[in-house]
Amino acid sequence: MSIKPVAGHEPPYYAVVFTSVPTERPEGYGETAERMKELVAGVPGFLGYESARTPGGLGISVGYFRDEEAIATWQRNLEHQAAQKRGRAEWYESYSVHVAKVERSYDFERE
């Protein structure tokens, strides 16, 4: 399996940045995260997803979407809403969400 960043897309598009600090025992989190990846991939206008966690536990996930309607479609997903509710109740000490319009995008890959 090769690890690659999400490729650049033709701007403009949007990035939704979710930064989180988990609770000590996020039971059920991994399964739900996998389900969310499956669901978001089916959203028209979803462009890709990247996620990383520091050794100290800070998580950063970035979802890329063609337009604001694609983001709104994801926000309206009932399973996603249930996961958000559970996240606030059980999985996160804190989190932040930032939505940014991407004006420039490029990538590089060694041959």
Secondary structure, DSSP 8 states (H G I E B T S, - for coil): ---------SSSEEEEEEEEEE-S--TTHHHHHHHHHHHHHTSTTEEEEEEEE-TTS-EEEEEEESSHHHHHHHHH-HHHHHHHHHIIIIIEEEEEEEEEEE---------
